[in-house]
């Protein structure tokens, strides 16, 4: 399988009949898990559980996704996920449905549905409310329903308390908690298996989870698990993403003034990151492209909206979106200085090792340049026009229909005829290909060529 090597690097062998036989024998029987929402978080969670021989039933409203999964195909590009899903199918550990079956109720239900921004910038909880309304109705019809309900979707502080207010009978009968995910696309399975932290948020005077602690023990995560209030856990997820976004903006602003003063931005940030005692982690602290994706942009907007409702002005956090936009403007100005007729853009997704184009700075750069009558030829090792689905497909189709942008699977074809190359991903394959070129190359990921 194409991503079997990636799985092996994580210490998971999905090809054997029971790779965790000895481990499982010394542990209590694994709980059965149901997962609402088979997107990036849901399918990554599914793959990691299947790798531990934990049975999973996925619930997905998209007929297209259900049909793809039924044929053994994975609707997302995430290293290791496809191999583990296919192995799970083969072992009879994985099935897909549209909703719960009262004859085979899971011990734990993970809710991993999307929580995008609405037009005002607030978190759109439509899918979360829809699932909870269905579960509340199911609870009334089936009094024996006792699964732990665990939210993993990113939700604003106070959401779990609001859900309790909306569905008091459900919360009175069934344990409900919030278990924030800290998964980076491209390394999601590694992040699930070796998480930076495990935090469970609970409301006061509600039922405690019965099966979740057993699952965490089975996954080897119980020793470092912290149980806290629901509000603290909900806030933690936003705090982490806000800090990641701030680190990206900080590194890019440093890169701009260091470069403008004749210095080496990459070297400055390498030296900065050496101080792991005071300057914290090197994660995200790399001058390069603006931040993008499905998490940081929406969570920064949602946090700004939430703080405004509270009457609190968060200058640094609210200025982060402006800084991110200004960095994109800076990149547009740099590219336009070359007055290119044809630009080769290498890297379409918001970062390498994923096919997710939501909030991709590459797409925004392409759209801006194409409006100025510049022709764009783009390439990405994982983004293929015929393979993308759902929101990703709509985003790409809208861009390509409205502009002079083409996306090819052949890297040589993309480079041919271009008079400027812009590398948007920190990918050694692109870097090596650019070294052989005689035309100008802007390696945004390494801050070279400016």
C-alpha positions in Angstrom: 0.0 0.0 0.0 1.2 3.5 -0.8 1.3 4.7 2.8 2.4 1.5 4.5 5.9 2.9 5.0 4.5 5.9 6.8 2.5 3.5 9.1 5.7 1.5 9.8 7.5 4.7 10.9 4.8 5.2 13.6 5.5 1.7 15.0 2.2 0.2 13.6 2.1 -2.9 11.4 -1.3 -3.1 9.8 -0.4 -6.1 7.7 -0.2 -8.7 10.4 -3.3 -10.4 11.7 -2.8 -9.2 15.3 0.1 -6.8 15.7 -0.8 -6.1 19.3 -1.6 -9.6 20.4 0.8 -9.7 23.3 -0.2 -6.2 24.5 -3.9 -6.8 24.2 -3.7 -10.1 26.1 -2.4 -8.2 29.2 -5.1 -5.5 29.1 -8.9 -5.4 29.6 -11.1 -6.1 26.6 -11.1 -3.0 24.3 -14.3 -1.0 24.3 -16.3 -0.7 21.1 -16.2 2.8 19.6 -18.6 4.7 17.4 -17.5 7.9 15.5 -19.7 10.6 14.2 -18.1 12.4 11.3 -15.5 10.7 9.0 -13.4 13.6 8.0 -9.7 14.2 8.9 -10.2 13.8 12.7 -12.7 11.0 12.5 -10.9 8.9 10.0 -7.5 9.4 11.7 -9.1 8.4 15.1 -10.6 5.4 13.3 -7.3 4.3 11.8 -5.4 4.5 15.1 -8.1 2.6 17.0 -8.2 -0.1 14.3 -4.4 -0.4 14.5 -4.9 -1.4 18.1 -7.6 -4.0 17.2 -10.4 -1.8 18.6 -13.7 -2.2 16.7 -15.1 1.0 15.2 -18.4 1.9 13.6 -18.4 5.1 11.7 -21.4 7.3 11.2 -21.3 9.7 8.2 -24.1 11.7 6.5 -22.3 11.9 3.2 -23.4 9.1 0.9 -20.3 9.7 -1.3 -18.0 9.1 1.7 -19.9 6.0 2.8 -19.8 4.5 -0.7 -16.0 5.2 -1.0 -15.3 3.6 2.4 -17.5 0.6 1.5 -15.3 0.0 -1.5 -12.2 0.2 0.7 -11.2 3.6 -0.5 -10.1 6.4 1.8 -11.6 9.9 1.1 -8.7 11.8 2.6 -4.9 11.9 2.1 -3.3 11.4 5.5 -0.1 9.2 5.9 -1.0 5.7 7.3 -4.8 6.1 7.5 -5.7 4.3 4.3 -3.6 1.2 5.1 -5.1 0.9 8.6 -8.7 1.4 7.3 -8.2 -1.4 4.7 -6.7 -3.7 7.3 -9.6 -3.0 9.7 -12.1 -3.9 7.0 -10.3 -7.1 6.3 -10.4 -8.1 10.0 -14.1 -7.2 10.3 -13.3 -4.5 12.9 -14.7 -1.5 10.8 -18.1 -0.8 9.5 -19.9 2.4 8.3 -23.5 3.4 8.8 -25.6 6.5 8.8 -26.6 6.3 12.5 -26.6 4.1 15.6 -28.0 0.6 15.5 -29.7 -0.2 18.9 -28.7 -3.8 18.5 -25.0 -3.0 18.5 -24.4 0.1 20.6 -20.8 1.2 21.1 -19.3 1.8 24.5 -18.0 5.2 23.5 -19.2 7.7 20.9 -16.7 10.2 19.6 -18.2 13.2 17.9 -15.8 14.5 15.2 -18.1 16.6 13.0 -17.0 19.9 11.4 -17.3 23.2 13.2 -16.5 25.8 10.5 -17.0 29.6 10.8 -20.3 31.2 9.9 -20.5 34.5 8.1 -19.9 36.5 11.2 -16.8 34.5 12.1 -18.4 32.6 15.0 -18.1 28.9 15.3 -20.9 27.2 13.4 -22.2 24.4 15.7 -24.9 23.2 13.3 -23.5 19.7 12.9 -22.8 19.4 16.6 -26.3 20.4 17.5 -27.7 18.0 14.8 -25.9 15.0 16.3 -26.9 15.9 19.9 -30.5 16.3 18.9 -30.4 12.9 17.2 -28.7 11.3 20.3 -31.3 13.0 22.6 -34.1 11.5 20.6 -32.4 8.1 20.5 -32.0 8.3 24.3 -35.7 8.8 24.8 -36.6 5.8 22.6 -33.9 3.5 24.1 -33.7 3.8 27.9 -30.8 1.3 27.9 -28.6 3.7 25.9 -25.5 4.2 28.1 -22.6 5.0 25.8 -20.0 7.6 26.8 -20.5 10.6 24.5 -17.2 12.4 23.9 -16.9 15.5 21.8 -13.6 15.9 19.9 -14.7 18.7 17.5 -13.3 22.2 18.4 -16.0 24.1 20.3 -16.1 27.5 22.0 -16.0 27.8 25.8 -19.4 27.2 27.3 -20.6 24.9 24.5 -20.9 21.7 26.6 -22.9 23.7 29.3 -25.2 25.0 26.6 -25.7 21.5 25.2 -26.6 20.3 28.7 -29.2 23.1 29.0 -30.7 22.1 25.6 -30.7 18.3 26.4 -31.0 17.9 30.2 -32.5 14.4 30.0 -29.6 13.1 27.8 -27.0 14.6 30.2 -28.8 13.1 33.2 -28.7 9.6 31.8 -25.5 9.5 29.7 -21.9 10.6 30.5 -20.8 13.5 28.2 -17.3 15.0 28.0 -14.9 17.0 25.8 -11.6 15.5 24.7 -9.8 18.1 22.5 -7.7 16.8 19.7 -4.2 18.1 18.9 -3.7 16.5 15.5 -1.6 18.2 12.7 -2.6 17.2 9.2 0.3 15.3 7.7 1.4 13.8 11.0 -2.0 13.1 12.5 -1.5 9.4 13.3 1.8 10.1 15.1 0.1 12.9 17.0 -2.8 10.6 18.1 -0.4 7.8 19.2 2.0 10.1 20.9 -0.2 13.2 21.9 1.4 16.3 23.4 -1.2 16.0 26.2 -4.5 14.2 27.0 -7.1 16.4 28.6 -10.7 15.5 29.4 -13.2 18.2 30.2 -16.3 17.5 32.3 -19.2 19.4 33.6 -19.9 19.4 37.4 -22.7 17.2 38.7 -23.0 15.1 35.6 -22.2 11.4 35.1 -18.5 10.5 34.8 -17.4 8.5 31.7 -17.4 4.8 32.4 -15.7 3.4 29.3 -13.4 6.3 28.2 -10.8 5.6 31.0 -10.6 2.0 29.9 -10.0 3.1 26.3 -7.2 5.5 27.3 -5.6 2.7 29.3 -5.8 0.4 26.3 -4.1 3.1 24.2 -1.4 3.7 26.9 -2.6 7.3 27.5 -4.1 7.0 31.0 -1.0 7.9 33.1 -0.7 11.4 31.7 -4.4 12.1 31.3 -5.7 15.3 33.1 -9.4 15.6 34.0 -10.5 19.2 34.2 -13.6 21.4 33.8 -15.4 21.5 30.4 -14.7 25.2 30.0 -11.0 24.8 30.7 -10.7 22.0 28.1 -12.7 24.0 25.5 -10.5 27.0 26.1 -7.3 25.0 26.0 -7.9 24.0 22.3 -8.3 27.7 21.3 -5.4 28.8 23.4 -3.1 26.2 21.7 -4.2 27.1 18.2 -4.0 30.9 19.0 -0.4 30.4 20.1 0.4 28.4 17.0 -1.0 31.1 14.8 0.9 33.8 16.7 4.1 31.8 16.3 3.6 31.7 12.5 3.0 35.4 12.3 5.9 36.2 14.6 8.3 34.2 12.5 7.1 35.8 9.3 7.4 39.3 10.7 10.9 38.5 11.9 11.7 37.1 8.4 10.4 40.3 6.7 12.5 42.8 8.7 15.6 40.6 8.9 15.5 40.1 5.1 14.9 43.8 4.5 17.9 44.7 6.6 20.1 42.3 4.6 20.2 39.5 7.2 19.5 35.8 6.9 16.0 35.2 8.2 16.4 31.4 8.2 19.6 31.6 10.2 18.1 34.1 12.7 15.1 31.8 13.4 17.4 28.7 13.6 19.4 30.5 16.3 16.2 31.7 18.0 14.8 28.2 18.2 17.9 26.9 19.9 16.7 28.5 23.1 14.2 25.8 24.1 14.2 27.0 27.7 12.9 30.5 27.1 11.7 30.5 23.5 9.7 27.3 24.0 9.2 24.9 21.1 10.4 25.2 17.5 7.0 24.1 16.2 5.4 26.6 13.9 8.4 29.0 14.4 9.5 29.0 10.8 9.5 32.0 8.5 7.6 31.0 5.3 4.0 31.0 4.1 1.1 32.5 5.9 -0.8 30.1 8.2 -3.8 28.4 6.6 -5.8 25.2 6.8 -9.1 24.3 8.4 -8.1 25.0 12.0 -6.0 28.1 12.7 -7.9 30.6 10.4 -11.3 29.6 11.7 -10.3 29.3 15.3 -8.6 32.7 15.4 -11.7 34.3 13.9 -13.9 32.4 16.4 -11.8 33.4 19.3 -11.9 37.0 18.2 -15.7 36.9 17.9 -16.0 35.2 21.3 -13.8 37.8 23.0 -15.8 40.6 21.4 -19.0 39.2 22.8 -17.4 39.3 26.2 -16.2 42.9 25.6 -12.5 41.9 25.8 -10.0 43.4 23.3 -7.3 40.9 22.4 -4.9 43.1 20.5 -2.2 40.5 19.7 -4.6 37.6 18.8 -7.0 39.9 16.8 -4.0 41.4 15.1 -2.8 38.0 14.1 -5.3 37.7 11.2 -4.3 41.1 10.0 -0.6 40.2 10.2 -1.3 37.0 8.3 -3.1 38.9 5.5 -0.3 41.5 5.4 2.3 38.7 5.0 0.3 37.3 2.0 0.3 40.9 0.5 4.0 41.0 1.0 4.5 37.8 -0.9 2.2 39.1 -3.7 4.3 42.2 -4.0 7.6 40.2 -4.1 6.3 37.9 -6.9 5.0 40.9 -8.9 8.4 42.6 -8.9 9.6 39.9 -11.3 6.7 40.8 -13.7 6.2 37.1 -14.6 3.9 36.0 -17.4 3.8 32.3 -16.2 4.3 31.3 -12.6 4.9 27.7 -11.4 3.4 27.3 -7.9 4.7 24.2 -6.1 2.5 23.2 -3.3 -1.3 23.7 -3.5 -2.5 22.4 -0.1 -2.1 24.6 2.9 1.0 22.5 3.8 2.8 19.4 2.7 1.6 15.8 3.6 -2.0 16.7 3.2 -4.6 17.2 0.4 -6.5 19.8 2.4 -6.8 23.1 0.4 -9.1 24.9 2.9 -7.6 28.2 3.8 -4.6 27.5 1.7 -2.3 30.5 1.3 -1.2 29.0 -2.0 -4.7 29.3 -3.4 -5.0 32.8 -2.3 -1.7 33.7 -3.8 -2.7 32.1 -7.1 -6.1 33.9 -7.2 -4.4 37.3 -6.5 -1.8 36.7 -9.2 -4.3 35.4 -11.8 -6.4 38.5 -11.4 -3.4 40.4 -12.6 -3.4 38.3 -15.8 -0.5 36.1 -14.7 -0.9 32.5 -15.8 -0.5 30.0 -13.0 0.7 26.4 -13.4 0.5 24.5 -10.1 1.6 21.1 -8.7 1.1 19.2 -5.5 2.2 15.7 -4.7 -1.1 14.9 -2.9 -3.7 17.3 -4.5 -5.1 15.7 -7.6 -8.1 17.3 -9.4 -9.9 14.1 -10.1 -9.5 12.7 -6.5 -10.5 15.6 -4.3 -14.0 15.6 -2.7 -16.4 17.7 -0.8 -15.3 21.2 0.3 -11.8 20.7 -1.2 -13.3 20.0 -4.6 -15.6 23.1 -4.4 -12.7 25.3 -3.5 -10.5 24.1 -6.3 -13.3 24.2 -8.9 -14.2 27.8 -7.9 -10.6 29.0 -8.3 -9.9 27.2 -11.6 -13.2 28.3 -13.1 -12.7 31.9 -12.3 -9.0 32.3 -13.1 -6.2 31.3 -15.4 -5.0 28.5 -13.0 -4.2 24.9 -14.0 -3.1 22.1 -11.7 -1.1 19.3 -13.2 0.1 16.0 -11.7 3.3 16.2 -13.8 5.9 18.3 -12.1 8.1 18.6 -15.2 5.1 19.9 -17.1 4.4 22.6 -14.5 8.0 23.8 -14.6 8.1 23.9 -18.4 7.4 27.3 -19.8 7.4 29.1 -16.4 9.5 32.2 -16.0 9.2 32.2 -12.2 8.9 29.4 -9.7 7.3 29.9 -6.2 7.8 27.0 -3.7 5.1 27.1 -1.1 5.9 23.9 0.8 9.0 23.0 2.8 9.5 19.9 0.7 13.0 18.7 -0.2 11.7 17.3 -3.5 10.7 20.7 -4.7 14.0 22.2 -3.4 16.0 19.6 -5.3 14.0 20.2 -8.5 14.5 24.0 -8.2 18.3 23.6 -7.9 18.6 22.5 -11.6 16.6 25.5 -12.9 18.0 28.6 -14.5 14.9 30.8 -13.9 14.3 32.7 -10.7 13.0 30.6 -7.8 11.3 32.0 -4.6 11.5 29.3 -2.0 9.0 30.7 0.5 9.3 27.8 2.9 13.0 28.4 3.3 12.9 32.2 2.7 15.3 32.0 -0.2 15.5 33.8 -3.5 14.3 37.1 -2.3 
